[in-house]
Amino acid sequence: MDQDAPRKTLPRLDESLLTHLPPFSRLERRQIRTILDQASARRYAPGAHIFDEGEPAERFFMLLDGYVRVVRVTATGEQVTALHIPAGQLLGIARALGRDSYPATAVTATESIALSWPTRLWDTFVADYDGFATETYKTLGHRVGEMNTRIVELATQQVEQRVANALLRLVNQTGRKVDGGIEIDFPITRQDLSELTATTLHTASRLLSGWEKLGLVESKRKRIKICDPHALVLLSQGR
């Protein structure tokens, strides 16, 4: 974690910030107040490391605003984006995986705000707060399912299908309607896309450029807009 990065003091947070989030949605406001009083809040600039792979997992986090890329480094030193995590989800939950170190690096894709708690509180939260454990493990299940899907794609699909599927997943997770299509709601570069689909920057750029000429997508200033989602679905299916 970037311990030397400047910290901005945030105002005292209201309980309403957590009442709609699944791990805390079954709790009374007084319980949420207790949870918030034990949390640290921090604002992160784009590209900041919230924590790094292999570091001792001393804290766990709730992303209140922004988007985070979960990055792994392979044995050969290549960087692979494993997941994108939107606001409203826990991250850095190594304890739930039975680990004492972070299994990946969390990098902010946009300016972000996160709460964090000492990992020693994890077992207390699980024991004392109704729904915290079940919703947390449900989230873990979704993430494992997504990663298993990507493993199957890597083993069975052509690069064009993998890139199309990655864009469709990001649209489903974070897409917002704009003029002429649906835009992925955080900055994503062609390098990011290549890391997400285990392909080269050249190949990812070639595919996007070709799809732009066909009017399927628009890509500029680190923003990707899907102009023809149905055509992208057909590409993802190899048709």
MARVO-724850 format. One record per residue: residue number from 0; residue in one letter; x negated, z negated, y of N, C-alpha, C in turn. Coordinates in steps of 0.02 Angstrom, whole numbers, always signed. Layout:
BEGIN
     n   res       nu       nw       nv      cau      caw      cav       cu       cw       cv
   NUM     A        X        Z        Y        X        Z        Y        X        Z        Y
...
This chain:
BEGIN
     n   res       nu       nw       nv      cau      caw      cav       cu       cw       cv
     0     M      -42       +0      -59       +0       +0       +0      -44       +0      +62
     1     D      -19      +33     +114      -58      +37     +176      -49      -27     +216
     2     Q      -91      -77     +200      -84     -142     +231     -103     -141     +305
     3     D     -143      -92     +325     -167      -90     +394     -121      -53     +441
     4     A      -67      -21     +414      -22      +16     +457      +15      -31     +503
     5     P      +27      -11     +566      +62      -55     +612     +133      -69     +589
     6     R     +153     -131     +596     +220     -152     +576     +263     -160     +638
     7     K     +325     -137     +633     +371     -145     +688     +420     -200     +669
     8     T     +429     -249     +712     +476     -302     +698     +547     -276     +706
     9     L     +587     -285     +655     +656     -262     +658     +702     -321     +674
    10     P     +758     -308     +706     +804     -364     +721     +832     -394     +657
    11     R     +859     -455     +664     +889     -488     +606     +944     -444     +577
    12     L     +940     -430     +513     +984     -382     +482    +1050     -414     +462
    13     D    +1104     -376     +470    +1171     -400     +454    +1186     -390     +380
    14     E    +1228     -434     +353    +1246     -430     +282    +1280     -364     +263
    15     S    +1313     -333     +312    +1350     -270     +297    +1304     -215     +273
    16     L    +1238     -221     +286    +1191     -170     +263    +1188     -166     +187
    17     L    +1203     -221     +153    +1196     -223      +80    +1263     -224      +43
    18     T    +1318     -238      +78    +1381     -249      +42    +1404     -188       +3
    19     H    +1385     -127      +26    +1409      -66       -8    +1358      -39      -58
    20     L    +1300      -71      -64    +1249      -46     -109    +1259      -76     -178
    21     P    +1257      -34     -231    +1276      -57     -298    +1245     -123     -322
    22     P    +1179     -135     -313    +1152     -197     -340    +1181     -260     -308
    23     F    +1211     -252     -248    +1236     -310     -211    +1311     -308     -196
    24     S    +1344     -256     -221    +1414     -245     -200    +1463     -296     -228
    25     R    +1444     -334     -279    +1489     -385     -307    +1478     -454     -277
    26     L    +1433     -459     -230    +1414     -524     -204    +1454     -543     -142
    27     E    +1459     -609     -131    +1490     -634      -70    +1441     -628      -13
    28     R    +1467     -628      +48    +1423     -620     +107    +1371     -675     +112
    29     R    +1390     -736      +92    +1341     -791      +96    +1283     -779      +48
    30     Q    +1297     -749      -11    +1244     -733      -57    +1198     -679      -29
    31     I    +1230     -629       +2    +1191     -575      +32    +1148     -602      +89
    32     R    +1175     -650     +127    +1136     -680     +181    +1073     -714     +153
    33     T    +1082     -749      +96    +1025     -782      +64     +973     -730      +43
    34     I     +996     -674      +16     +951     -621       -6     +913     -592      +53
    35     L     +949     -579     +107     +918     -549     +166     +867     -597     +198
    36     D     +883     -661     +197     +838     -710     +227     +772     -715     +189
    37     Q     +770     -692     +128     +708     -693      +88     +671     -626      +90
    38     A     +700     -577     +126     +671     -510     +127     +627     -499     +187
    39     S     +580     -453     +180     +541     -427     +236     +566     -356     +249
    40     A     +574     -338     +313     +596     -271     +331     +539     -234     +365
    41     R     +531     -170     +348     +477     -131     +378     +498      -59     +388
    42     R     +477      -31     +444     +488      +39     +458     +423      +77     +442
    43     Y     +431     +134     +407     +374     +174     +386     +376     +244     +419
    44     A     +319     +267     +441     +314     +335     +467     +317     +385     +409
    45     P     +334     +448     +423     +333     +499     +370     +263     +504     +339
    46     G     +260     +509     +273     +196     +515     +238     +161     +450     +224
    47     A     +194     +393     +240     +163     +328     +226     +171     +310     +152
    48     H     +122     +274     +126     +125     +250      +57     +157     +180      +58
    49     I     +214     +174      +26     +246     +108      +20     +207      +66      -31
    50     F     +189      +97      -86     +143      +66     -134     +109     +122     -173
    51     D      +55     +105     -207      +15     +155     -242      +12     +141     -317
    52     E       +8     +195     -354       +3     +191     -427      -55     +146     -448
    53     G      -41     +100     -494      -92      +56     -520     -101       -9     -482
    54     E      -72      -14     -421      -77      -76     -384      -37     -131     -418
    55     P      -58     -194     -411      -16     -249     -436      +53     -247     -403
    56     A     +104     -253     -443     +173     -248     -417     +194     -316     -388
    57     E     +171     -329     -327     +184     -394     -296     +252     -397     -262
    58     R     +283     -339     -248     +348     -338     -214     +391     -283     -244
    59     F     +457     -291     -237     +503     -236     -252     +543     -221     -189
    60     F     +573     -161     -186     +597     -133     -123     +669     -106     -129
    61     M     +704     -108      -73     +767      -73      -65     +760      -26       -5
    62     L     +770      +38      -18     +765      +88      +36     +831      +89      +75
    63     L     +828      +69     +139     +888      +67     +181     +901     +133     +215
    64     D     +848     +168     +233     +855     +231     +269     +796     +275     +254
    65     G     +808     +341     +247     +754     +388     +234     +754     +413     +162
    66     Y     +699     +446     +144     +690     +473      +77     +618     +460      +55
    67     V     +610     +449      -10     +544     +434      -38     +529     +480      -96
    68     R     +467     +507      -97     +443     +545     -154     +404     +498     -200
    69     V     +419     +501     -265     +382     +462     -315     +332     +509     -347
    70     V     +268     +493     -339     +214     +538     -357     +170     +508     -412
    71     R     +153     +549     -462     +105     +529     -514      +44     +573     -509
    72     V      -13     +547     -531      -75     +585     -534      -94     +593     -608
    73     T     -104     +656     -629     -120     +669     -699     -192     +650     -715
    74     A     -209     +652     -779     -277     +636     -801     -328     +684     -771
    75     T     -307     +744     -754     -352     +794     -724     -352     +791     -648
    76     G     -316     +742     -620     -317     +734     -547     -264     +772     -509
    77     E     -219     +806     -545     -166     +844     -511     -110     +797     -490
    78     Q      -81     +810     -433      -25     +770     -408      +41     +801     -428
    79     V      +85     +761     -457     +150     +785     -479     +204     +740     -449
    80     T     +254     +772     -418     +311     +734     -392     +360     +722     -448
    81     A     +371     +659     -465     +414     +642     -522     +487     +638     -501
    82     L     +501     +609     -443     +570     +597     -421     +573     +597     -345
    83     H     +634     +607     -319     +649     +592     -250     +701     +537     -249
    84     I     +691     +486     -208     +736     +429     -205     +769     +427     -136
    85     P     +836     +430     -134     +871     +428      -70     +884     +356      -48
    86     A     +908     +348      +13     +925     +282      +40     +978     +249       -4
    87     G     +975     +182       -7    +1024     +145      -45    +1003     +127     -115
    88     Q     +940     +144     -133     +917     +130     -201     +856      +84     -200
    89     L     +849      +47     -256     +790       +6     -266     +731      +49     -288
    90     L     +671      +28     -272     +610      +60     -296     +555       +8     -303
    91     G     +503      +27     -338     +449      -21     -351     +471      -76     -398
    92     I     +518      -60     -443     +546     -112     -486     +508     -114     -553
    93     A     +443     -124     -547     +400     -125     -606     +422     -180     -655
    94     R     +447     -235     -628     +467     -291     -671     +522     -270     -720
    95     A     +567     -226     -697     +621     -202     -741     +594     -160     -798
    96     L     +534     -133     -789     +502      -92     -841     +454     -133     -884
    97     G     +450     -199     -870     +404     -241     -907     +331     -231     -888
    98     R     +320     -206     -826     +252     -193     -803     +233     -242     -748
    99     D     +168     -252     -740     +144     -293     -684     +107     -251     -632
   100     S     +108     -185     -640      +79     -140     -590     +128      -82     -579
   101     Y     +121      -49     -522     +166       +8     -506     +147      +69     -548
   102     P     +195     +101     -581     +179     +158     -624     +170     +223     -585
   103     A     +185     +223     -520     +180     +284     -480     +171     +264     -407
   104     T     +159     +313     -365     +151     +303     -293     +215     +323     -257
   105     A     +236     +284     -208     +296     +299     -169     +274     +320      -99
   106     V     +291     +382      -80     +271     +410      -16     +334     +429      +23
   107     T     +339     +408      +85     +398     +424     +125     +399     +498     +143
   108     A     +457     +530     +132     +465     +600     +151     +489     +606     +223
   109     T     +518     +553     +250     +541     +550     +319     +525     +480     +346
   110     E     +538     +469     +410     +535     +401     +435     +585     +360     +395
   111     S     +565     +302     +372     +606     +263     +326     +604     +189     +343
   112     I     +656     +155     +321     +659      +82     +328     +672      +53     +258
   113     A     +633       +3     +240     +641      -29     +175     +639     -105     +181
   114     L     +679     -137     +141     +673     -209     +131     +629     -221      +70
   115     S     +595     -278      +68     +557     -295       +8     +559     -370       -4
   116     W     +551     -387      -68     +551     -457      -89     +492     -468     -136
   117     P     +465     -529     -139     +413     -544     -188     +439     -534     -259
   118     T     +398     -505     -302     +419     -492     -371     +439     -556     -407
   119     R     +412     -613     -386     +430     -676     -419     +504     -692     -413
   120     L     +540     -659     -365     +611     -671     -356     +654     -627     -402
   121     W     +622     -579     -436     +661     -532     -477     +704     -569     -529
   122     D     +673     -613     -567     +711     -648     -620     +767     -691     -591
   123     T     +756     -718     -531     +809     -757     -498     +868     -713     -480
   124     F     +854     -654     -452     +907     -607     -434     +947     -586     -496
   125     V     +911     -571     -550     +944     -550     -612     +989     -606     -638
   126     A     +966     -668     -636    +1003     -724     -664    +1061     -746     -619
   127     D    +1051     -743     -553    +1099     -775     -508    +1151     -728     -477
   128     Y    +1137     -663     -475    +1180     -618     -437    +1216     -569     -483
   129     D    +1281     -576     -486    +1323     -535     -530    +1317     -461     -512
   130     G    +1302     -421     -561    +1298     -349     -550    +1229     -324     -534
   131     F    +1184     -368     -513    +1117     -346     -493    +1081     -313     -552
   132     A    +1081     -347     -609    +1046     -320     -667    +1079     -257     -694
   133     T    +1146     -259     -703    +1180     -201     -732    +1172     -139     -689
   134     E    +1179     -146     -623    +1172      -88     -579    +1100      -63     -576
   135     T    +1053     -110     -579     +982      -90     -578     +964      -50     -639
   136     Y     +986      -74     -697     +969      -38     -759    +1008      +27     -765
   137     K    +1067      +31     -733    +1103      +94     -730    +1063     +145     -690
   138     T    +1034     +123     -634     +992     +167     -593     +932     +190     -633
   139     L     +900     +144     -668     +843     +162     -710     +863     +214     -762
   140     G     +922     +205     -792     +946     +253     -841     +954     +323     -812
   141     H     +981     +327     -751     +989     +392     -718     +920     +425     -706
   142     R     +872     +384     -685     +806     +412     -670     +771     +436     -734
   143     V     +777     +397     -787     +748     +417     -851     +782     +481     -876
   144     G     +848     +485     -867     +884     +546     -887     +861     +607     -848
   145     E     +850     +598     -783     +827     +654     -742     +757     +677     -764
   146     M     +714     +628     -778     +646     +646     -798     +645     +679     -867
   147     N     +689     +656     -912     +693     +688     -977     +718     +760     -971
   148     T     +766     +771     -925     +790     +839     -913     +734     +883     -889
   149     R     +692     +857     -844     +636     +896     -818     +585     +911     -872
   150     I     +573     +863     -917     +526     +875     -973     +551     +933    -1016
   151     V     +617     +933    -1030     +645     +988    -1069     +638    +1054    -1032
   152     E     +650    +1053     -967     +643    +1114     -927     +571    +1141     -930
   153     L     +523    +1095     -924     +453    +1117     -926     +436    +1149     -993
   154     A     +467    +1124    -1046     +451    +1149    -1113     +489    +1213    -1131
   155     T     +545    +1225    -1099     +589    +1280    -1122     +605    +1333    -1070
   156     Q     +592    +1319    -1006     +615    +1366     -954     +558    +1402     -920
   157     Q     +575    +1461     -895     +528    +1498     -853     +523    +1465     -785
   158     V     +469    +1481     -748     +458    +1450     -683     +517    +1461     -636
   159     E     +544    +1522     -635     +600    +1537     -590     +659    +1490     -603
   160     Q     +674    +1477     -667     +729    +1431     -684     +713    +1360     -660
   161     R     +651    +1339     -670     +632    +1270     -651     +638    +1260     -576
   162     V     +615    +1308     -537     +619    +1301     -464     +692    +1302     -442
   163     A     +733    +1345     -471     +804    +1347     -454     +837    +1281     -471
   164     N     +823    +1253     -529     +852    +1189     -549     +830    +1133     -503
   165     A     +767    +1133     -483     +742    +1081     -438     +779    +1083     -371
   166     L     +788    +1143     -343     +824    +1149     -280     +897    +1126     -287
   167     L     +928    +1144     -343     +998    +1123     -353    +1004    +1047     -359
   168     R     +955    +1015     -393     +957     +942     -398     +950     +910     -329
   169     L     +904     +936     -289     +894     +908     -222     +955     +918     -178
   170     V     +988     +974     -185    +1050     +986     -148    +1104     +938     -169
   171     N    +1110     +927     -235    +1161     +880     -260    +1147     +809     -237
   172     Q    +1084     +790     -231    +1065     +722     -211    +1070     +711     -136
   173     T    +1048     +761      -97    +1039     +748      -26    +1067     +804      +19
   174     G    +1100     +853      -11    +1121     +911      +28    +1173     +894      +82
   175     R    +1168     +929     +138    +1218     +922     +191    +1238     +992     +213
   176     K    +1302    +1000     +227    +1328    +1065     +247    +1305    +1083     +317
   177     V    +1279    +1143     +325    +1258    +1169     +390    +1285    +1241     +395
   178     D    +1277    +1271     +453    +1299    +1340     +460    +1262    +1385     +411
   179     G    +1301    +1419     +370    +1271    +1468     +324    +1247    +1440     +259
   180     G    +1263    +1377     +244    +1242    +1352     +178    +1237    +1276     +174
   181     I    +1196    +1253     +128    +1184    +1181     +117    +1109    +1169     +123
   182     E    +1091    +1122     +166    +1020    +1107     +179     +999    +1044     +143
   183     I     +940    +1045     +112     +910     +985      +85     +891     +940     +143
   184     D     +916     +878     +142     +916     +836     +202     +852     +796     +211
   185     F     +795     +824     +195     +731     +794     +213     +678     +850     +211
   186     P     +623     +840     +246     +572     +892     +247     +542     +903     +177
   187     I     +538     +966     +156     +507     +982      +91     +467    +1046     +100
   188     T     +405    +1042      +83     +360    +1100      +89     +358    +1138      +23
   189     R     +328    +1197      +27     +319    +1236      -34     +271    +1201      -82
   190     Q     +223    +1165      -53     +177    +1125      -95     +216    +1070     -131
   191     D     +262    +1037      -96     +304     +986     -128     +343    +1016     -186
   192     L     +370    +1076     -174     +411    +1108     -225     +369    +1127     -285
   193     S     +307    +1149     -273     +263    +1167     -330     +246    +1105     -371
   194     E     +235    +1048     -337     +220     +986     -373     +280     +962     -413
   195     L     +339     +974     -386     +401     +952     -419     +416     +992     -482
   196     T     +391    +1054     -485     +408    +1098     -540     +348    +1118     -583
   197     A     +291    +1084     -573     +231    +1096     -612     +212    +1170     -612
   198     T     +211    +1199     -552     +188    +1268     -545     +138    +1270     -487
   199     T     +112    +1328     -473      +63    +1335     -420      +97    +1346     -353
   200     L      +61    +1331     -299      +87    +1343     -232     +101    +1418     -223
   201     H      +58    +1460     -249      +68    +1532     -243     +133    +1554     -275
   202     T     +147    +1528     -335     +208    +1548     -371     +270    +1523     -335
   203     A     +269    +1460     -313     +326    +1432     -277     +339    +1472     -213
   204     S     +287    +1489     -177     +294    +1527     -115     +321    +1597     -129
   205     R     +296    +1628     -182     +319    +1696     -199     +393    +1696     -216
   206     L     +414    +1647     -255     +485    +1643     -273     +529    +1632     -213
   207     L     +511    +1584     -170     +552    +1570     -110     +555    +1631      -64
   208     S     +499    +1665      -56     +498    +1724      -13     +543    +1778      -42
   209     G     +541    +1787     -107     +585    +1837     -139     +658    +1819     -132
   210     W     +674    +1755     -141     +744    +1734     -134     +768    +1738      -61
   211     E     +722    +1728      -14     +740    +1735      +57     +760    +1808      +71
   212     K     +722    +1856      +44     +737    +1926      +55     +805    +1945      +26
   213     L     +825    +1910      -27     +890    +1923      -59     +947    +1884      -25
   214     G     +929    +1841      +23     +980    +1802      +58    +1005    +1741      +20
   215     L     +966    +1719      -30     +987    +1661      -70     +968    +1595      -36
   216     V     +911    +1594       -2     +887    +1533      +30     +858    +1551      +98
   217     E     +849    +1500     +139     +809    +1505     +200     +759    +1448     +200
   218     S     +697    +1463     +217     +645    +1412     +216     +604    +1417     +280
   219     K     +606    +1364     +321     +566    +1363     +383     +558    +1292     +407
   220     R     +501    +1279     +438     +486    +1213     +467     +500    +1156     +418
   221     K     +476    +1163     +357     +483    +1112     +305     +555    +1098     +287
   222     R     +600    +1145     +300     +670    +1137     +283     +691    +1195     +238
   223     I     +730    +1179     +186     +755    +1231     +141     +831    +1227     +141
   224     K     +862    +1285     +154     +935    +1291     +154     +955    +1338      +97
   225     I    +1003    +1316      +58    +1030    +1358       +5    +1090    +1397      +33
   226     C    +1082    +1462      +37    +1134    +1504      +66    +1185    +1529      +14
   227     D    +1162    +1535      -48    +1206    +1560     -102    +1197    +1515     -164
   228     P    +1230    +1456     -165    +1221    +1410     -221    +1239    +1441     -289
   229     H    +1291    +1482     -291    +1312    +1512     -354    +1257    +1556     -383
   230     A    +1225    +1596     -340    +1171    +1639     -364    +1113    +1597     -391
   231     L    +1100    +1540     -358    +1047    +1495     -381    +1064    +1464     -449
   232     V    +1128    +1448     -459    +1149    +1422     -524    +1136    +1474     -579
   233     L    +1152    +1537     -564    +1140    +1590     -613    +1066    +1597     -629
   234     L    +1024    +1591     -577     +951    +1594     -589     +928    +1536     -631
   235     S     +956    +1477     -619     +936    +1417     -656     +953    +1424     -731
   236     Q    +1003    +1466     -745    +1024    +1477     -814     +990    +1537     -846
   237     G     +944    +1569     -808     +908    +1626     -834     +948    +1689     -835
   238     R     +997    +1693     -790    +1041    +1752     -789    +1029    +1794     -727
